[in-house]
Amino acid sequence: MSLPGRGLAKGLAVTLRTMTRRTVTQQYPETPPELVPRSRGVIALFEENCTVCMLCARECPDWCIYIDSHKETVPAAAPGGRERSRNVLDRFAIDFSLCMYCGICVEVCPFDALFWSPEFEYAEEDIRDLVHERDRLREWMWTVPAPPALDPRAEEPKEVAAARRTADKLAAAQAAEAAEAAQAAQAERTAQEQAAQGRDAAGRPRDGEAGA
């Protein structure tokens, strides 16, 4: 015959034991979860590497990748050479309401244009808003963790090197524009100062001031 209140005592004993232990519950969203580096959150696009080969769209089991492009003619690199055509990406969208996160598109991409990002906070109130265009996919590209080097002396990952070259070209172009603007502003200030001092552009006194 069981004593009355035995079950209550067991429950209180379990409560007392767990009260002294460290909590393992993460208070999301106040505390972001610690995700593993290769977690499959969302698919990111590195647009500069995409050649519109359509391989990812053809291999997708759910047919949730939409790609549009057009052809442009590239002038010959040397005189007498032949012109060639290239595909220009117009649209790259993924419908994440259909995607089953199999990763086939990331694996079959021969030019390293698709990557897994650990970002997972992209829920929408309307299911139609889960079709994310290339601008949103590109924003997720900068959240992709760098792959660990197999050898400390190994070369830099080519996707990181490509992203750095693109950023360096953009920074160089912006610096050149800023330098040109600064030179133009300096020349304008010099001309204004010379005009205020009654001198011409070559720094010589004007005709009316030659005998002064």
KATA-V344762 format. One record per residue. N is the residue number from 1. PSI is psi as a letter, one per 40 degrees, with the letter a starting at -180 (none if undefined). Layout:
BEGIN
n=N psi=PSI
n=N psi=PSI
END
This chain:
BEGIN
n=1 psi=h
n=2 psi=i
n=3 psi=i
n=4 psi=h
n=5 psi=e
n=6 psi=d
n=7 psi=d
n=8 psi=d
n=9 psi=d
n=10 psi=d
n=11 psi=d
n=12 psi=d
n=13 psi=d
n=14 psi=d
n=15 psi=d
n=16 psi=d
n=17 psi=d
n=18 psi=e
n=19 psi=d
n=20 psi=e
n=21 psi=i
n=22 psi=h
n=23 psi=i
n=24 psi=e
n=25 psi=h
n=26 psi=h
n=27 psi=g
n=28 psi=h
n=29 psi=e
n=30 psi=d
n=31 psi=h
n=32 psi=i
n=33 psi=i
n=34 psi=h
n=35 psi=i
n=36 psi=i
n=37 psi=d
n=38 psi=f
n=39 psi=i
n=40 psi=g
n=41 psi=c
n=42 psi=i
n=43 psi=h
n=44 psi=i
n=45 psi=h
n=46 psi=g
n=47 psi=d
n=48 psi=d
n=49 psi=e
n=50 psi=h
n=51 psi=e
n=52 psi=f
n=53 psi=e
n=54 psi=e
n=55 psi=d
n=56 psi=d
n=57 psi=d
n=58 psi=d
n=59 psi=e
n=60 psi=h
n=61 psi=d
n=62 psi=e
n=63 psi=f
n=64 psi=e
n=65 psi=h
n=66 psi=h
n=67 psi=h
n=68 psi=i
n=69 psi=i
n=70 psi=i
n=71 psi=i
n=72 psi=i
n=73 psi=h
n=74 psi=h
n=75 psi=i
n=76 psi=i
n=77 psi=d
n=78 psi=i
n=79 psi=h
n=80 psi=e
n=81 psi=i
n=82 psi=i
n=83 psi=i
n=84 psi=i
n=85 psi=i
n=86 psi=i
n=87 psi=h
n=88 psi=h
n=89 psi=h
n=90 psi=d
n=91 psi=h
n=92 psi=h
n=93 psi=i
n=94 psi=h
n=95 psi=h
n=96 psi=e
n=97 psi=e
n=98 psi=d
n=99 psi=h
n=100 psi=e
n=101 psi=f
n=102 psi=d
n=103 psi=e
n=104 psi=d
n=105 psi=d
n=106 psi=d
n=107 psi=d
n=108 psi=e
n=109 psi=h
n=110 psi=e
n=111 psi=e
n=112 psi=f
n=113 psi=e
n=114 psi=h
n=115 psi=i
n=116 psi=h
n=117 psi=i
n=118 psi=e
n=119 psi=h
n=120 psi=e
n=121 psi=g
n=122 psi=f
n=123 psi=i
n=124 psi=i
n=125 psi=d
n=126 psi=h
n=127 psi=d
n=128 psi=e
n=129 psi=e
n=130 psi=e
n=131 psi=h
n=132 psi=h
n=133 psi=i
n=134 psi=d
n=135 psi=d
n=136 psi=d
n=137 psi=d
n=138 psi=d
n=139 psi=d
n=140 psi=e
n=141 psi=d
n=142 psi=e
n=143 psi=e
n=144 psi=h
n=145 psi=i
n=146 psi=h
n=147 psi=i
n=148 psi=i
n=149 psi=h
n=150 psi=d
n=151 psi=h
n=152 psi=d
n=153 psi=e
n=154 psi=i
n=155 psi=i
n=156 psi=h
n=157 psi=h
n=158 psi=d
n=159 psi=d
n=160 psi=d
n=161 psi=d
n=162 psi=d
n=163 psi=d
n=164 psi=d
n=165 psi=d
n=166 psi=d
n=167 psi=d
n=168 psi=d
n=169 psi=d
n=170 psi=d
n=171 psi=d
n=172 psi=d
n=173 psi=d
n=174 psi=d
n=175 psi=d
n=176 psi=d
n=177 psi=d
n=178 psi=d
n=179 psi=d
n=180 psi=d
n=181 psi=d
n=182 psi=d
n=183 psi=d
n=184 psi=d
n=185 psi=d
n=186 psi=d
n=187 psi=d
n=188 psi=d
n=189 psi=d
n=190 psi=d
n=191 psi=d
n=192 psi=d
n=193 psi=d
n=194 psi=d
n=195 psi=d
n=196 psi=d
n=197 psi=e
n=198 psi=f
n=199 psi=i
n=200 psi=a
n=201 psi=d
n=202 psi=e
n=203 psi=e
n=204 psi=i
n=205 psi=i
n=206 psi=i
n=207 psi=d
n=208 psi=e
n=209 psi=e
n=210 psi=d
n=211 psi=e
n=212 psi=none
END
